[in-house]
Amino acid sequence: MAILNILKEVYYFMEQDNKLGRERLSSLVILFCLTLTILTSIGVNYLDVKVLNIELIDRELYSIITEKGNVNIHPDDILRIERTYTKEAFTGEPVELDKIYTDKGFVFLSSQARYAESGKKLMNSVDYYGLPLWERSGVDWKSLKKYSYAVGTPAQQVPILFFLISLQYAALSIGGIALLILIFPLRLEEEDWENSSSFVQEEQELIQEEQDEPQKEVLKSFAK
């Protein structure tokens, strides 16, 4: 009986040690992924290029004035337009946020920006009906991925930006998996615990039967 209790204590300690090891490892992974996500977000924000103004130069040629210089956009350069319905901002004012994808990058267009009117003219030059989503024929989302950077971003910084974004997605995915493992223990561990518990219970029953056997023999002798 004493040996059985020792075995139970050892098993319990091993289970607790494994549990603490899993929790400690998951916590470290989550902390690392959270730190990496914050750092990559800072890097993406640092490389972001803001639009200062949109001007019509000549007929259908527009100039996107950014912090890093001017970029000329023609309606033929526009690949996709995403329009949103009017929403209320935190200040209570109505606002529309549109996105223009071109083969030179994308432009975020806010209805509160000073260049909003020029931006609408640029969108209306190809999307005459104001559709919520307009795409040039032969263009799909996969082909647009290589233009997922702000207009005016220097060419040498585009690979760095894509690397940071990919790293951010990977950190979020790995951190999410670690969080699931931390909150919801693996089913395999639960099954092992159930199997081990049943094994210990069976051992206890066998030992109890062995201890009861002499008593039964004594009772039988008295009955005779």
PAZAPA-4460 file (N, C-alpha, C; in steps of 0.05 Angstrom, whole numbers, plus 32768, in hexadecimal, padded with zeros to 4 digits):
% residues 224
    n_x    n_y    n_z   ca_x   ca_y   ca_z    c_x    c_y    c_z   seq   type   mol
   8011   7FE8   8000   8000   8000   8000   8011   8019   8000     1      M     A
   8027   8019   8010   8039   8030   8011   8046   8034   7FF5     2      A     A
   804D   801E   7FE8   8059   8021   7FCD   8046   802E   7FBA     3      I     A
   802C   8026   7FBB   8018   8031   7FAA   8015   804F   7FAE     4      L     A
   8015   8057   7FC7   8013   8074   7FCD   802B   8083   7FC3     5      N     A
   8042   8077   7FC5   805A   8085   7FBA   8058   8088   7F9C     6      I     A
   804E   8073   7F8E   804B   8074   7F71   8037   8089   7F69     7      L     A
   8021   808B   7F78   800D   80A0   7F73   8019   80BC   7F76     8      K     A
   8029   80C0   7F8B   8035   80DA   7F90   8048   80E1   7F79     9      E     A
   8058   80CE   7F70   806B   80D2   7F5A   805C   80D9   7F41    10      V     A
   8047   80CA   7F3B   8037   80CF   7F23   802B   80EB   7F23    11      Y     A
   8020   80F2   7F3B   8013   810C   7F3E   8028   8123   7F3A    12      Y     A
   803F   811F   7F44   8055   8133   7F41   805D   8136   7F24    13      F     A
   805F   811F   7F16   8067   8120   7EFA   8051   812E   7EE9    14      M     A
   8038   8128   7EF0   8022   8135   7EE1   8022   8153   7EE6    15      E     A
   8026   815C   7EFE   8027   8178   7F05   803F   8185   7EF7    16      Q     A
   8056   8178   7EF7   806E   8183   7EEA   8069   8186   7ECC    17      D     A
   805C   8173   7EBF   8057   8175   7EA3   8043   818C   7E9D    18      N     A
   802F   818E   7EAF   801C   81A4   7EAC   8029   81BF   7EAF    19      K     A
   803A   81C2   7EC3   8047   81DC   7EC7   805A   81E1   7EB0    20      L     A
   8067   81CC   7EA5   8079   81D0   7E8F   806A   81D9   7E76    21      G     A
   8053   81CE   7E71   8043   81D5   7E5A   8039   81F2   7E5D    22      R     A
   802F   81F9   7E75   8025   8214   7E7A   803C   8229   7E78    23      E     A
   8053   8222   7E82   806A   8235   7E81   8073   8239   7E64    24      R     A
   8074   8223   7E55   807D   8225   7E39   8068   8235   7E29    25      L     A
   804E   822F   7E2D   803A   823E   7E1E   803A   825C   7E25    26      S     A
   803E   8262   7E3E   803F   827E   7E47   8057   828D   7E3A    27      S     A
   806E   827F   7E39   8085   828B   7E2D   8081   8290   7E0F    28      L     A
   8074   827D   7E01   806F   8280   7DE5   805C   8297   7DE0    29      V     A
   8047   8299   7DF0   8033   82AF   7DEE   8040   82CA   7DF2    30      I     A
   8051   82CB   7E07   805F   82E4   7E0D   8072   82EC   7DF6    31      L     A
   8080   82D9   7DEB   8092   82DE   7DD5   8083   82E7   7DBC    32      F     A
   806D   82DA   7DB6   805D   82E1   7D9E   8050   82FD   7DA2    33      C     A
   8048   8303   7DBA   803C   831D   7DC0   8051   8333   7DBC    34      L     A
   8069   832E   7DC6   807F   8342   7DC2   8086   8345   7DA5    35      T     A
   8087   832F   7D96   808D   8330   7D7A   8078   833F   7D6A    36      L     A
   805F   833A   7D72   8049   8348   7D64   804A   8366   7D68    37      T     A
   8051   836F   7D81   8053   838B   7D87   806A   8398   7D77    38      I     A
   8081   8389   7D76   8098   8394   7D68   8093   8396   7D4A    39      L     A
   8086   8381   7D3E   8080   8382   7D22   806C   8398   7D1B    40      T     A
   8059   839C   7D2E   8045   83B2   7D29   8052   83CD   7D29    41      S     A
   8066   83D0   7D3B   8075   83E9   7D3C   8085   83ED   7D22    42      I     A
   8091   83D7   7D18   80A0   83D8   7CFF   808E   83DE   7CE7    43      G     A
   8077   83D2   7CE6   8064   83D7   7CD0   805A   83F4   7CD1    44      V     A
   8054   83FE   7CE9   804C   841A   7CEC   8062   842D   7CE4    45      N     A
   807A   8426   7CEA   8091   8437   7CE3   8095   8439   7CC5    46      Y     A
   8091   8423   7CB7   8095   8422   7C9A   807C   842C   7C8B    47      L     A
   8066   8431   7C99   804E   843A   7C8C   8053   8456   7C80    48      D     A
   8047   845B   7C68   804A   8475   7C5B   802F   8482   7C5A    49      V     A
   802D   849A   7C64   8013   84A8   7C65   800F   84BA   7C4D    50      K     A
   7FF7   84BA   7C44   7FEF   84CB   7C2D   7FE9   84E7   7C37    51      V     A
   7FF4   84FB   7C2B   7FF0   8517   7C33   7FDB   8525   7C22    52      L     A
   7FDA   851E   7C08   7FC6   852B   7BF7   7FC4   851B   7BDC    53      N     A
   7FAE   851F   7BCF   7FA9   8514   7BB4   7FA2   852B   7BA2    54      I     A
   7FB0   852E   7B8C   7FAB   8545   7B7A   7FA8   853A   7B5D    55      E     A
   7F95   8547   7B4F   7F91   8541   7B33   7FA5   8552   7B23    56      L     A
   7FB6   8544   7B13   7FCB   8552   7B04   7FC1   8559   7AE9    57      I     A
   7FB8   8545   7ADA   7FAF   854A   7ABE   7F9B   8535   7AB6    58      D     A
   7F82   853E   7AB2   7F6C   852D   7AAA   7F69   8516   7ABD    59      R     A
   7F73   84FE   7AB6   7F6F   84E7   7AC7   7F88   84DF   7AD7    60      E     A
   7F9C   84EF   7AD7   7FB5   84E9   7AE5   7FB4   84F7   7B00    61      L     A
   7FB7   84E6   7B15   7FB7   84F0   7B31   7FD3   84ED   7B3D    62      Y     A
   7FD9   84FF   7B4F   7FF2   84FD   7B5E   7FEC   84F8   7B7C    63      S     A
   7FF6   84E1   7B86   7FF3   84DB   7BA3   800C   84E6   7BB1    64      I     A
   8008   84FB   7BC1   801E   8507   7BD0   8020   84F9   7BEB    65      I     A
   8038   84ED   7BEF   803C   84DE   7C08   8054   84EA   7C17    66      T     A
   805A   84DF   7C2F   8071   84E7   7C3E   808B   84E1   7C30    67      E     A
   808B   84CD   7C1F   80A4   84C5   7C12   80A6   84CE   7BF5    68      K     A
   8093   84DF   7BEC   8094   84E9   7BD1   8079   84E6   7BC3    69      G     A
   8079   84EE   7BA9   8060   84ED   7B9A   805F   84D4   7B88    70      N     A
   8047   84C9   7B85   8042   84B2   7B74   802B   84B9   7B61    71      V     A
   8030   84B6   7B47   801B   84BC   7B34   800A   84A3   7B2F    72      N     A
   7FEF   84A7   7B30   7FDC   8491   7B2D   7FC9   8498   7B16    73      I     A
   7FC7   8485   7B04   7FB4   8487   7AEE   7F9D   8473   7AF3    74      H     A
   7F85   8478   7AEA   7F6F   8465   7AEE   7F76   8448   7AE5    75      P     A
   7F87   8446   7AD1   7F90   842B   7AC8   7FA0   841C   7ADD    76      D     A
   7FAB   842B   7AF0   7FBC   841F   7B05   7FAB   8414   7B1C    77      D     A
   7F91   841B   7B1D   7F80   8412   7B33   7F77   83F6   7B2E    78      I     A
   7F7A   83E4   7B42   7F73   83C8   7B40   7F5A   83C1   7B50    79      L     A
   7F55   83CE   7B66   7F3F   83C7   7B77   7F37   83DF   7B88    80      R     A
   7F1D   83E1   7B8E   7F13   83F6   7B9F   7F00   83EA   7BB3    81      I     A
   7F04   83F0   7BCC   7EF2   83E7   7BE2   7EE6   83FF   7BEF    82      E     A
   7ECB   8401   7BEE   7EBD   8417   7BFA   7EAE   840D   7C13    83      R     A
   7EAC   841E   7C27   7E9D   8417   7C3F   7E85   842A   7C42    84      T     A
   7E71   8420   7C50   7E5A   8431   7C55   7E61   8446   7C6B    85      Y     A
   7E52   845B   7C6B   7E57   8470   7C7F   7E53   8466   7C9B    86      T     A
   7E68   846B   7CAC   7E67   8463   7CC8   7E6D   847B   7CD9    87      K     A
   7E67   8478   7CF3   7E6D   848E   7D06   7E88   8489   7D12    88      E     A
   7E99   849E   7D13   7EB3   849C   7D20   7EAF   849F   7D3E    89      A     A
   7EC5   849E   7D4D   7EC4   84A1   7D6A   7EBA   84BD   7D71    90      F     A
   7EBF   84D0   7D60   7EB6   84EB   7D65   7E98   84EF   7D5F    91      T     A
   7E8C   84DA   7D53   7E70   84DD   7D4B   7E6B   84E6   7D2F    92      G     A
   7E80   84EE   7D21   7E7E   84F8   7D06   7E7D   84E1   7CF2    93      E     A
   7E6D   84E3   7CDD   7E6C   84CE   7CC8   7E86   84CC   7CB9    94      P     A
   7E8F   84B4   7CB4   7EA8   84B0   7CA6   7EA6   8498   7C93    95      V     A
   7EB4   849A   7C7D   7EB6   8484   7C6A   7ED4   847D   7C66    96      E     A
   7EDA   8463   7C67   7EF5   845A   7C63   7EF6   8449   7C4A    97      L     A
   7F03   8453   7C36   7F06   8444   7C1D   7F23   843C   7C18    98      D     A
   7F27   8428   7C07   7F42   841E   7C02   7F45   841A   7BE4    99      K     A
   7F5A   8426   7BD9   7F60   8424   7BBC   7F79   8414   7BB8   100      I     A
   7F77   83FE   7BAB   7F8F   83EE   7BA4   7F98   83F5   7B88   101      Y     A
   7FB2   83FB   7B86   7FBE   8400   7B6C   7FD7   83EF   7B68   102      T     A
   7FE2   83EF   7B50   7FFB   83E0   7B4C   8013   83EE   7B57   103      D     A
   800E   8403   7B66   8024   8412   7B74   801F   8413   7B92   104      K     A
   800D   8402   7B9C   8006   8402   7BB8   7FE9   8409   7BBD   105      G     A
   7FE1   840B   7BD6   7FC5   8412   7BDC   7FC4   842D   7BEA   106      F     A
   7FAC   8438   7BE9   7FA6   8452   7BF5   7F8E   844F   7C07   107      V     A
   7F90   8457   7C20   7F79   8459   7C32   7F6D   8475   7C2E   108      F     A
   7F53   8475   7C2B   7F46   848F   7C26   7F30   8493   7C3B   109      L     A
   7F33   84A7   7C4B   7F1F   84AF   7C5F   7F0F   84C6   7C56   110      S     A
   7EF5   84C6   7C5B   7EE4   84DC   7C52   7EEA   84F6   7C62   111      S     A
   7EF9   84F3   7C78   7F00   850B   7C87   7F1B   8517   7C7F   112      Q     A
   7F29   8509   7C6D   7F42   8514   7C64   7F3E   852B   7C50   113      A     A
   7F51   853C   7C4F   7F4E   8554   7C3E   7F4F   854D   7C21   114      R     A
   7F5A   8536   7C1A   7F5B   852E   7BFE   7F45   851A   7BF7   115      Y     A
   7F30   8518   7C08   7F1B   8505   7C04   7F0C   8509   7BE9   116      A     A
   7F08   8522   7BE2   7EF9   8528   7BC9   7F0A   851F   7BB1   117      E     A
   7F24   8524   7BB1   7F35   851B   7B9B   7F36   84FD   7B9A   118      S     A
   7F36   84F0   7BB1   7F37   84D3   7BB2   7F1D   84C6   7BA7   119      G     A
   7F06   84D3   7BAC   7EED   84C9   7BA1   7EED   84CC   7B82   120      K     A
   7EF8   84E2   7B79   7EFA   84E6   7B5C   7F0B   84D0   7B4F   121      K     A
   7F21   84C9   7B5D   7F33   84B4   7B53   7F24   8499   7B52   122      L     A
   7F14   8493   7B67   7F05   847A   7B67   7EEF   847A   7B52   123      M     A
   7EE1   8491   7B4F   7ECC   8492   7B3C   7ED5   8492   7B1F   124      N     A
   7EEF   8496   7B1B   7EFA   8496   7AFF   7EFA   8479   7AF4   125      S     A
   7EF8   8465   7B05   7EF6   8449   7AFC   7EDD   843B   7B05   126      V     A
   7ED3   8443   7B1D   7EBB   8437   7B28   7EA4   844C   7B26   127      D     A
   7E96   844A   7B10   7E82   845F   7B0A   7E69   845C   7B1C   128      Y     A
   7E64   8444   7B26   7E4B   843F   7B35   7E4E   843F   7B53   129      Y     A
   7E66   8444   7B5D   7E6A   8444   7B7A   7E65   842A   7B88   130      G     A
   7E6F   8414   7B7C   7E6A   83F9   7B87   7E7A   83F6   7BA1   131      L     A
   7E6F   83E6   7BB4   7E7F   83E0   7BCC   7E9A   83D3   7BC7   132      P     A
   7E9A   83C3   7BB2   7EB3   83B6   7BAA   7EB6   83B6   7B8C   133      L     A
   7ECC   83C2   7B83   7ED1   83C3   7B66   7EEC   83B6   7B61   134      W     A
   7EEE   83A5   7B4D   7F07   8398   7B46   7F0A   8399   7B27   135      E     A
   7F23   839E   7B1F   7F29   839D   7B03   7F28   8380   7AF9   136      R     A
   7F1E   837C   7AE2   7F1B   8361   7AD7   7F37   8353   7AD6   137      S     A
   7F37   833A   7ADE   7F50   832A   7ADF   7F60   832E   7AF8   138      G     A
   7F56   833E   7B0B   7F65   8342   7B24   7F57   8333   7B3A   139      V     A
   7F66   8325   7B4A   7F5B   8317   7B62   7F6C   831F   7B7A   140      D     A
   7F62   8315   7B92   7F70   831D   7BAB   7F8C   8313   7BAC   141      W     A
   7F91   82FB   7BA0   7FAC   82F0   7BA1   7FC0   8302   7B92   142      K     A
   7FB8   830D   7B7B   7FC9   831E   7B6C   7FCD   833A   7B79   143      S     A
   7FBB   8341   7B8C   7FBD   835B   7B99   7FD1   835A   7BB1   144      L     A
   7FD7   8342   7BBA   7FE8   8340   7BD2   8003   834E   7BCF   145      K     A
   800E   834D   7BB7   8028   8359   7BB3   8027   8378   7BB3   146      K     A
   800E   8383   7BB3   800B   83A0   7BB4   8000   83A9   7BCF   147      Y     A
   8002   8397   7BE4   7FF7   839E   7BFE   800A   83AF   7C0E   148      S     A
   8011   83C5   7C04   8021   83D9   7C13   8018   83F5   7C0B   149      Y     A
   801D   8408   7C1C   8013   8423   7C17   8022   8430   7BFF   150      A     A
   8012   8440   7BF0   801E   844F   7BDA   8034   8461   7BE4   151      V     A
   804A   8461   7BD7   8061   8471   7BDF   8076   8462   7BEF   152      G     A
   8071   8449   7BF5   8085   8439   7C04   809D   8434   7BF2   153      T     A
   80B5   843B   7BFB   80CD   8436   7BEA   80CF   8418   7BE3   154      P     A
   80D9   8412   7BCB   80DA   83F7   7BC2   80EB   83E5   7BD3   155      A     A
   8101   83F0   7BDF   8113   83E0   7BEF   8107   83D9   7C0A   156      Q     A
   80F1   83E7   7C12   80E4   83E2   7C2C   80CD   83CE   7C29   157      Q     A
   80C4   83C9   7C11   80AD   83B7   7C0D   80B2   839B   7C17   158      V     A
   80C9   838E   7C10   80CF   8374   7C1B   80D0   8373   7C39   159      P     A
   80DB   8388   7C46   80DD   8389   7C63   80C0   838B   7C6F   160      I     A
   80AF   839B   7C62   8094   839D   7C6B   8085   8383   7C6A   161      L     A
   8087   8375   7C53   807A   835B   7C50   8085   8347   7C65   162      F     A
   809F   8348   7C6A   80AB   8336   7C7E   809F   833B   7C9A   163      F     A
   809D   8354   7CA1   8092   835B   7CBC   8074   8352   7CBE   164      L     A
   8065   8356   7CA8   8049   834E   7CA9   8047   832F   7CAB   165      I     A
   8057   8321   7C9C   8057   8303   7C9E   805F   82FA   7CBA   166      S     A
   8073   8307   7CC5   807C   8300   7CE0   8066   8306   7CF5   167      L     A
   8057   831B   7CF0   8041   8322   7D02   802B   830D   7D01   168      Q     A
   8024   8304   7CE9   800F   82EF   7CE6   8019   82D5   7CF3   169      Y     A
   8032   82CE   7CEF   803C   82B5   7CFB   803C   82B7   7D19   170      A     A
   8044   82CE   7D24   8044   82D1   7D42   8027   82CF   7D4D   171      A     A
   8014   82DB   7D3F   7FF8   82D9   7D48   7FEE   82BC   7D47   172      L     A
   7FF5   82AE   7D32   7FEC   8292   7D2F   7FF8   8280   7D45   173      S     A
   8012   8282   7D48   8020   8271   7D5C   8016   8279   7D79   174      I     A
   8013   8293   7D7E   8009   829B   7D98   7FED   8291   7D9E   175      G     A
   7FDC   8291   7D89   7FC1   8287   7D8C   7FC0   8269   7D93   176      G     A
   7FD2   825A   7D85   7FD4   823D   7D8B   7FDE   8238   7DA7   177      I     A
   7FF2   8247   7DAF   7FFC   8244   7DCB   7FE7   824B   7DDF   178      A     A
   7FD6   825F   7DD9   7FC1   8267   7DEC   7FAC   8251   7DEE   179      L     A
   7FA6   8244   7DD8   7F93   822D   7DD9   7F9E   8216   7DE9   180      L     A
   7FB8   8211   7DE6   7FC4   81FB   7DF5   7FC5   8202   7E13   181      I     A
   7FC8   821C   7E19   7FC9   8224   7E35   7FAE   8222   7E42   182      L     A
   7F99   822A   7E33   7F7E   822B   7E3F   7F71   8210   7E3E   183      I     A
   7F73   8202   7E27   7F66   81E8   7E23   7F7C   81D3   7E21   184      F     A
   7F81   81C4   7E37   7F95   81AE   7E36   7F8F   819A   7E20   185      P     A
   7FA3   818E   7E15   7FA0   817B   7DFF   7F8F   8163   7E09   186      L     A
   7F7E   8159   7DF8   7F6D   8143   7DFE   7F7E   812A   7E05   187      R     A
   7F95   8128   7DF8   7FA6   8111   7DFC   7FAF   810F   7E19   188      L     A
   7FB5   8126   7E25   7FBE   8126   7E41   7FA7   811E   7E53   189      E     A
   7F8E   8126   7E4D   7F77   811E   7E5D   7F73   8100   7E5C   190      E     A
   7F76   80F5   7E43   7F72   80D8   7E41   7F88   80C9   7E50   191      E     A
   7FA0   80D3   7E4F   7FB6   80C6   7E5E   7FB0   80C7   7E7C   192      D     A
   7FA6   80DD   7E85   7FA0   80E0   7EA1   7F8A   80CC   7EA9   193      W     A
   7F75   80CA   7E98   7F5F   80B7   7E9E   7F69   809A   7E9E   194      E     A
   7F7A   8093   7E8B   7F85   8078   7E89   7F96   8072   7EA2   195      N     A
   7FA7   8086   7EAA   7FB8   8082   7EC1   7FA8   807F   7EDB   196      S     A
   7F92   808F   7EDD   7F81   808E   7EF5   7F73   8073   7EF7   197      S     A
   7F6A   8069   7EE0   7F5D   804F   7EE0   7F70   8039   7EE7   198      S     A
   7F89   803C   7EDE   7F9E   8028   7EE4   7FA4   8028   7F02   199      F     A
   7FA6   8040   7F0E   7FAB   8042   7F2B   7F94   8036   7F3B   200      V     A
   7F7B   803C   7F31   7F64   8031   7F3F   7F63   8013   7F3E   201      Q     A
   7F6A   8007   7F27   7F6B   7FEA   7F25   7F80   7FDF   7F37   202      E     A
   7F97   7FEC   7F3A   7FAC   7FE2   7F4B   7FA2   7FE2   7F68   203      E     A
   7F94   7FF8   7F70   7F89   7FF9   7F8B   7F75   7FE3   7F90   204      Q     A
   7F64   7FDD   7F7D   7F50   7FC8   7F81   7F5E   7FAD   7F84   205      E     A
   7F73   7FA8   7F74   7F81   7F8E   7F76   7F8E   7F8B   7F91   206      L     A
   7F9B   7FA1   7F9A   7FA8   7FA0   7FB4   7F94   7F9C   7FCB   207      I     A
   7F7C   7FA9   7FC8   7F67   7FA6   7FDC   7F5D   7F89   7FDD   208      Q     A
   7F5A   7F7D   7FC5   7F51   7F61   7FC3   7F65   7F4F   7FD0   209      E     A
   7F7F   7F54   7FCC   7F94   7F43   7FD8   7F93   7F46   7FF6   210      E     A
   7F8E   7F5E   8000   7F8D   7F62   801D   7F74   7F55   8029   211      Q     A
   7F5E   7F55   801A   7F45   7F49   8024   7F45   7F2B   8023   212      D     A
   7F56   7F1F   8012   7F56   7F02   800E   7F5B   7EF3   8029   213      E     A
   7F6F   7EFA   8039   7F74   7EEC   8053   7F5C   7EEE   8065   214      P     A
   7F4E   7F05   8065   7F37   7F08   8076   7F21   7EF6   806D   215      Q     A
   7F1E   7EF3   8054   7F09   7EE0   804A   7F0F   7EC4   8052   216      K     A
   7F29   7EBC   8050   7F31   7EA1   8058   7F2B   7E9C   8075   217      E     A
   7F31   7EB0   8086   7F2B   7EAE   80A3   7F0E   7EAA   80A8   218      V     A
   7EFE   7EBA   809A   7EE1   7EB9   809E   7ED6   7E9E   8095   219      L     A
   7EE2   7E93   807F   7ED9   7E78   8076   7EE0   7E63   808A   220      K     A
   7EF7   7E65   8097   7EFF   7E51   80AB   7EED   7E52   80C3   221      S     A
   7EE5   7E6A   80CB   7ED3   7E6C   80E2   7EB7   7E61   80DB   222      F     A
   7EAF   7E65   80C2   7E95   7E5B   80B9   7E94   7E3D   80B9   223      A     A
   7EAB   7E30   80B4   7EAC   7E13   80B4   7EAA   7E09   80D1   224      K     A
***
